[in-house]
Amino acid sequence: MEVKIGVQNVGRELVIESAQTPDQVAELVEKAIAGEGGLLTLVDEKGRRVVVPAAKLAYVEIAAQEVRRVGFGAI
């Protein structure tokens, strides 16, 4: 699943491919904004951690999970 994070005063967004579910990511964002720790920490598919201060978040876009289809007949 793809997560895009906009950071205040930064021209580019962070794009992360995460194995977490959209609900898990949304919960982590809500906790970070609510002040529990003050940091948004996400882990990508390769195990790397991305840490962003919650006070600097501009937006977080959580893409829907895509089902990967296999085969020639899949549309």
N, CA, C and O atoms as CSV, one atom per row, in Angstrom:
chain,resi,resn,atom,element,x,y,z
A,1,MET,N,N,0.838,-1.154,0.000
A,1,MET,CA,C,0.000,0.000,0.000
A,1,MET,C,C,0.895,1.232,0.000
A,1,MET,O,O,1.942,1.244,0.647
A,2,GLU,N,N,0.489,2.254,-0.715
A,2,GLU,CA,C,1.280,3.476,-0.837
A,2,GLU,C,C,0.778,4.532,0.137
A,2,GLU,O,O,-0.427,4.751,0.267
A,3,VAL,N,N,1.722,5.187,0.823
A,3,VAL,CA,C,1.408,6.271,1.746
A,3,VAL,C,C,2.215,7.485,1.306
A,3,VAL,O,O,3.434,7.400,1.155
A,4,LYS,N,N,1.540,8.619,1.099
A,4,LYS,CA,C,2.210,9.868,0.745
A,4,LYS,C,C,2.098,10.819,1.926
A,4,LYS,O,O,1.011,11.025,2.466
A,5,ILE,N,N,3.228,11.397,2.324
A,5,ILE,CA,C,3.269,12.291,3.478
A,5,ILE,C,C,3.778,13.647,3.025
A,5,ILE,O,O,4.879,13.760,2.485
A,6,GLY,N,N,2.970,14.673,3.249
A,6,GLY,CA,C,3.387,16.040,2.965
A,6,GLY,C,C,3.942,16.650,4.240
A,6,GLY,O,O,3.340,16.531,5.307
A,7,VAL,N,N,5.091,17.304,4.126
A,7,VAL,CA,C,5.737,17.940,5.274
A,7,VAL,C,C,5.737,19.444,5.036
A,7,VAL,O,O,6.045,19.902,3.936
A,8,GLN,N,N,5.390,20.214,6.070
A,8,GLN,CA,C,5.342,21.669,5.954
A,8,GLN,C,C,6.688,22.226,5.522
A,8,GLN,O,O,7.733,21.753,5.966
A,9,ASN,N,N,6.662,23.230,4.656
A,9,ASN,CA,C,7.843,23.938,4.163
A,9,ASN,C,C,8.820,23.053,3.402
A,9,ASN,O,O,10.002,23.384,3.308
A,10,VAL,N,N,8.354,21.947,2.864
A,10,VAL,CA,C,9.178,21.058,2.045
A,10,VAL,C,C,8.457,20.877,0.712
A,10,VAL,O,O,7.265,20.570,0.681
A,11,GLY,N,N,9.181,21.068,-0.384
A,11,GLY,CA,C,8.571,21.025,-1.707
A,11,GLY,C,C,8.173,19.643,-2.190
A,11,GLY,O,O,7.288,19.519,-3.036
A,12,ARG,N,N,8.807,18.608,-1.671
A,12,ARG,CA,C,8.517,17.246,-2.124
A,12,ARG,C,C,7.811,16.468,-1.014
A,12,ARG,O,O,7.986,16.746,0.173
A,13,GLU,N,N,7.017,15.495,-1.426
A,13,GLU,CA,C,6.345,14.637,-0.459
A,13,GLU,C,C,7.130,13.344,-0.278
A,13,GLU,O,O,7.883,12.933,-1.161
A,14,LEU,N,N,6.948,12.714,0.865
A,14,LEU,CA,C,7.549,11.409,1.114
A,14,LEU,C,C,6.581,10.343,0.617
A,14,LEU,O,O,5.386,10.410,0.902
A,15,VAL,N,N,7.083,9.371,-0.117
A,15,VAL,CA,C,6.247,8.276,-0.618
A,15,VAL,C,C,6.816,6.975,-0.065
A,15,VAL,O,O,7.994,6.668,-0.246
A,16,ILE,N,N,5.961,6.220,0.610
A,16,ILE,CA,C,6.383,4.990,1.264
A,16,ILE,C,C,5.489,3.849,0.800
A,16,ILE,O,O,4.268,3.997,0.746
A,17,GLU,N,N,6.087,2.716,0.465
A,17,GLU,CA,C,5.343,1.491,0.196
A,17,GLU,C,C,5.339,0.692,1.494
A,17,GLU,O,O,6.388,0.217,1.930
A,18,SER,N,N,4.188,0.541,2.106
A,18,SER,CA,C,4.093,-0.092,3.414
A,18,SER,C,C,3.276,-1.376,3.351
A,18,SER,O,O,2.340,-1.499,2.561
A,19,ALA,N,N,3.649,-2.323,4.195
A,19,ALA,CA,C,2.898,-3.571,4.303
A,19,ALA,C,C,1.768,-3.447,5.325
A,19,ALA,O,O,0.963,-4.366,5.474
A,20,GLN,N,N,1.706,-2.315,6.029
A,20,GLN,CA,C,0.655,-2.097,7.017
A,20,GLN,C,C,-0.669,-1.838,6.308
A,20,GLN,O,O,-0.696,-1.420,5.150
A,21,THR,N,N,-1.761,-2.091,7.015
A,21,THR,CA,C,-3.086,-1.854,6.446
A,21,THR,C,C,-3.417,-0.365,6.528
A,21,THR,O,O,-2.832,0.355,7.338
A,22,PRO,N,N,-4.348,0.102,5.697
A,22,PRO,CA,C,-4.753,1.511,5.776
A,22,PRO,C,C,-5.254,1.900,7.166
A,22,PRO,O,O,-5.000,3.014,7.623
A,23,ASP,N,N,-5.963,0.993,7.842
A,23,ASP,CA,C,-6.458,1.285,9.192
A,23,ASP,C,C,-5.320,1.443,10.188
A,23,ASP,O,O,-5.381,2.305,11.065
A,24,GLN,N,N,-4.278,0.619,10.064
A,24,GLN,CA,C,-3.128,0.734,10.958
A,24,GLN,C,C,-2.410,2.060,10.756
A,24,GLN,O,O,-2.019,2.710,11.725
A,25,VAL,N,N,-2.236,2.463,9.507
A,25,VAL,CA,C,-1.570,3.734,9.213
A,25,VAL,C,C,-2.400,4.898,9.742
A,25,VAL,O,O,-1.855,5.822,10.347
A,26,ALA,N,N,-3.704,4.864,9.522
A,26,ALA,CA,C,-4.578,5.926,10.011
A,26,ALA,C,C,-4.516,6.035,11.532
A,26,ALA,O,O,-4.512,7.138,12.077
A,27,GLU,N,N,-4.467,4.901,12.210
A,27,GLU,CA,C,-4.375,4.901,13.668
A,27,GLU,C,C,-3.057,5.521,14.141
A,27,GLU,O,O,-3.041,6.284,15.106
A,28,LEU,N,N,-1.957,5.194,13.464
A,28,LEU,CA,C,-0.658,5.775,13.822
A,28,LEU,C,C,-0.651,7.282,13.605
A,28,LEU,O,O,-0.085,8.020,14.411
A,29,VAL,N,N,-1.273,7.746,12.526
A,29,VAL,CA,C,-1.350,9.183,12.251
A,29,VAL,C,C,-2.175,9.881,13.328
A,29,VAL,O,O,-1.783,10.934,13.831
A,30,GLU,N,N,-3.310,9.297,13.675
A,30,GLU,CA,C,-4.172,9.889,14.709
A,30,GLU,C,C,-3.453,9.989,16.047
A,30,GLU,O,O,-3.560,11.010,16.726
A,31,LYS,N,N,-2.721,8.946,16.441
A,31,LYS,CA,C,-1.981,8.965,17.700
A,31,LYS,C,C,-0.891,10.024,17.684
A,31,LYS,O,O,-0.675,10.708,18.685
A,32,ALA,N,N,-0.195,10.166,16.547
A,32,ALA,CA,C,0.881,11.156,16.444
A,32,ALA,C,C,0.323,12.570,16.553
A,32,ALA,O,O,0.903,13.420,17.230
A,33,ILE,N,N,-0.798,12.821,15.889
A,33,ILE,CA,C,-1.406,14.156,15.921
A,33,ILE,C,C,-1.988,14.461,17.300
A,33,ILE,O,O,-1.957,15.607,17.746
A,34,ALA,N,N,-2.518,13.440,17.975
A,34,ALA,CA,C,-3.115,13.628,19.297
A,34,ALA,C,C,-2.068,13.938,20.358
A,34,ALA,O,O,-2.412,14.318,21.477
A,35,GLY,N,N,-0.804,13.780,20.018
A,35,GLY,CA,C,0.237,14.143,20.969
A,35,GLY,C,C,0.870,12.984,21.693
A,35,GLY,O,O,1.699,13.195,22.579
A,36,GLU,N,N,0.508,11.765,21.346
A,36,GLU,CA,C,1.087,10.594,21.994
A,36,GLU,C,C,2.446,10.296,21.365
A,36,GLU,O,O,2.548,9.469,20.459
A,37,GLY,N,N,3.474,10.961,21.841
A,37,GLY,CA,C,4.817,10.757,21.317
A,37,GLY,C,C,5.265,11.887,20.419
A,37,GLY,O,O,6.450,12.218,20.379
A,38,GLY,N,N,4.327,12.487,19.692
A,38,GLY,CA,C,4.651,13.609,18.838
A,38,GLY,C,C,5.382,13.255,17.557
A,38,GLY,O,O,5.776,14.145,16.802
A,39,LEU,N,N,5.570,11.959,17.299
A,39,LEU,CA,C,6.260,11.515,16.095
A,39,LEU,C,C,5.394,10.509,15.342
A,39,LEU,O,O,4.763,9.639,15.942
A,40,LEU,N,N,5.379,10.645,14.022
A,40,LEU,CA,C,4.736,9.646,13.173
A,40,LEU,C,C,5.835,8.727,12.675
A,40,LEU,O,O,6.750,9.167,11.978
A,41,THR,N,N,5.751,7.454,13.029
A,41,THR,CA,C,6.749,6.466,12.630
A,41,THR,C,C,6.076,5.398,11.792
A,41,THR,O,O,5.144,4.734,12.247
A,42,LEU,N,N,6.554,5.234,10.557
A,42,LEU,CA,C,6.041,4.204,9.661
A,42,LEU,C,C,7.194,3.328,9.210
A,42,LEU,O,O,8.337,3.779,9.143
A,43,VAL,N,N,6.889,2.070,8.898
A,43,VAL,CA,C,7.890,1.117,8.424
A,43,VAL,C,C,7.519,0.726,7.003
A,43,VAL,O,O,6.377,0.354,6.733
A,44,ASP,N,N,8.505,0.811,6.073
A,44,ASP,CA,C,8.219,0.444,4.691
A,44,ASP,C,C,8.381,-1.058,4.491
A,44,ASP,O,O,8.701,-1.784,5.432
A,45,GLU,N,N,8.161,-1.521,3.267
A,45,GLU,CA,C,8.198,-2.954,2.964
A,45,GLU,C,C,9.565,-3.575,3.167
A,45,GLU,O,O,9.661,-4.785,3.372
A,46,LYS,N,N,10.627,-2.781,3.118
A,46,LYS,CA,C,11.981,-3.291,3.298
A,46,LYS,C,C,12.462,-3.191,4.735
A,46,LYS,O,O,13.614,-3.506,5.030
A,47,GLY,N,N,11.577,-2.750,5.636
A,47,GLY,CA,C,11.918,-2.672,7.048
A,47,GLY,C,C,12.536,-1.354,7.484
A,47,GLY,O,O,12.918,-1.212,8.646
A,48,ARG,N,N,12.643,-0.381,6.576
A,48,ARG,CA,C,13.188,0.922,6.935
A,48,ARG,C,C,12.130,1.746,7.655
A,48,ARG,O,O,10.943,1.669,7.337
A,49,ARG,N,N,12.575,2.536,8.631
A,49,ARG,CA,C,11.661,3.383,9.391
A,49,ARG,C,C,11.736,4.814,8.889
A,49,ARG,O,O,12.811,5.334,8.591
A,50,VAL,N,N,10.571,5.436,8.804
A,50,VAL,CA,C,10.472,6.844,8.457
A,50,VAL,C,C,9.814,7.534,9.641
A,50,VAL,O,O,8.719,7.159,10.062
A,51,VAL,N,N,10.489,8.544,10.173
A,51,VAL,CA,C,9.991,9.256,11.347
A,51,VAL,C,C,9.809,10.729,10.976
A,51,VAL,O,O,10.742,11.377,10.501
A,52,VAL,N,N,8.597,11.249,11.197
A,52,VAL,CA,C,8.280,12.639,10.885
A,52,VAL,C,C,7.657,13.267,12.132
A,52,VAL,O,O,6.762,12.672,12.732
A,53,PRO,N,N,8.113,14.463,12.536
A,53,PRO,CA,C,7.474,15.148,13.668
A,53,PRO,C,C,6.012,15.472,13.329
A,53,PRO,O,O,5.733,16.035,12.271
A,54,ALA,N,N,5.099,15.125,14.205
A,54,ALA,CA,C,3.672,15.324,13.946
A,54,ALA,C,C,3.340,16.799,13.753
A,54,ALA,O,O,2.410,17.120,13.013
A,55,ALA,N,N,4.067,17.698,14.392
A,55,ALA,CA,C,3.805,19.126,14.262
A,55,ALA,C,C,4.116,19.644,12.866
A,55,ALA,O,O,3.630,20.710,12.490
A,56,LYS,N,N,4.913,18.917,12.089
A,56,LYS,CA,C,5.306,19.348,10.747
A,56,LYS,C,C,4.509,18.663,9.639
A,56,LYS,O,O,4.765,18.908,8.460
A,57,LEU,N,N,3.543,17.806,9.996
A,57,LEU,CA,C,2.734,17.127,8.982
A,57,LEU,C,C,1.804,18.119,8.292
A,57,LEU,O,O,1.097,18.882,8.951
A,58,ALA,N,N,1.811,18.100,6.965
A,58,ALA,CA,C,0.865,18.908,6.201
A,58,ALA,C,C,-0.339,18.044,5.825
A,58,ALA,O,O,-1.484,18.474,5.962
A,59,TYR,N,N,-0.074,16.819,5.349
A,59,TYR,CA,C,-1.138,15.879,5.007
A,59,TYR,C,C,-0.557,14.475,4.938
A,59,TYR,O,O,0.652,14.295,4.791
A,60,VAL,N,N,-1.436,13.484,5.047
A,60,VAL,CA,C,-1.067,12.084,4.856
A,60,VAL,C,C,-2.127,11.477,3.945
A,60,VAL,O,O,-3.311,11.460,4.281
A,61,GLU,N,N,-1.691,10.978,2.787
A,61,GLU,CA,C,-2.596,10.351,1.825
A,61,GLU,C,C,-2.369,8.846,1.877
A,61,GLU,O,O,-1.267,8.360,1.622
A,62,ILE,N,N,-3.430,8.118,2.212
A,62,ILE,CA,C,-3.342,6.668,2.347
A,62,ILE,C,C,-4.083,6.044,1.168
A,62,ILE,O,O,-5.300,6.186,1.046
A,63,ALA,N,N,-3.346,5.357,0.305
A,63,ALA,CA,C,-3.957,4.731,-0.874
A,63,ALA,C,C,-4.636,3.430,-0.463
A,63,ALA,O,O,-4.241,2.785,0.508
A,64,ALA,N,N,-5.647,3.066,-1.207
A,64,ALA,CA,C,-6.326,1.798,-0.953
A,64,ALA,C,C,-5.408,0.656,-1.347
A,64,ALA,O,O,-4.595,0.775,-2.263
A,65,GLN,N,N,-5.554,-0.451,-0.638
A,65,GLN,CA,C,-4.744,-1.613,-0.965
A,65,GLN,C,C,-5.187,-2.184,-2.293
A,65,GLN,O,O,-6.381,-2.331,-2.553
A,66,GLU,N,N,-4.214,-2.506,-3.135
A,66,GLU,CA,C,-4.505,-3.094,-4.430
A,66,GLU,C,C,-4.327,-4.604,-4.343
A,66,GLU,O,O,-3.381,-5.103,-3.734
A,67,VAL,N,N,-5.244,-5.306,-4.956
A,67,VAL,CA,C,-5.125,-6.752,-5.031
A,67,VAL,C,C,-4.321,-7.058,-6.286
A,67,VAL,O,O,-4.696,-6.658,-7.388
A,68,ARG,N,N,-3.225,-7.763,-6.113
A,68,ARG,CA,C,-2.386,-8.088,-7.264
A,68,ARG,C,C,-2.984,-9.286,-7.981
A,68,ARG,O,O,-3.242,-10.329,-7.381
A,69,ARG,N,N,-3.198,-9.113,-9.276
A,69,ARG,CA,C,-3.776,-10.180,-10.069
A,69,ARG,C,C,-2.692,-10.828,-10.890
A,69,ARG,O,O,-1.755,-10.178,-11.354
A,70,VAL,N,N,-2.839,-12.115,-11.056
A,70,VAL,CA,C,-1.839,-12.880,-11.797
A,70,VAL,C,C,-2.528,-13.573,-12.964
A,70,VAL,O,O,-3.647,-14.067,-12.826
A,71,GLY,N,N,-1.861,-13.608,-14.112
A,71,GLY,CA,C,-2.390,-14.331,-15.254
A,71,GLY,C,C,-2.745,-13.413,-16.409
A,71,GLY,O,O,-2.842,-12.195,-16.260
A,72,PHE,N,N,-2.935,-14.029,-17.556
A,72,PHE,CA,C,-3.220,-13.257,-18.750
A,72,PHE,C,C,-4.677,-12.828,-18.823
A,72,PHE,O,O,-4.993,-11.833,-19.475
A,73,GLY,N,N,-5.562,-13.554,-18.170
A,73,GLY,CA,C,-6.979,-13.238,-18.249
A,73,GLY,C,C,-7.450,-12.218,-17.220
A,73,GLY,O,O,-8.610,-11.809,-17.245
A,74,ALA,N,N,-6.578,-11.808,-16.327
A,74,ALA,CA,C,-6.979,-10.867,-15.291
A,74,ALA,C,C,-7.170,-9.467,-15.872
A,74,ALA,O,O,-6.306,-8.941,-16.574
A,75,ILE,N,N,-8.300,-8.892,-15.568
A,75,ILE,CA,C,-8.589,-7.526,-16.062
A,75,ILE,C,C,-8.795,-6.623,-14.899
A,75,ILE,O,O,-9.049,-5.432,-15.079
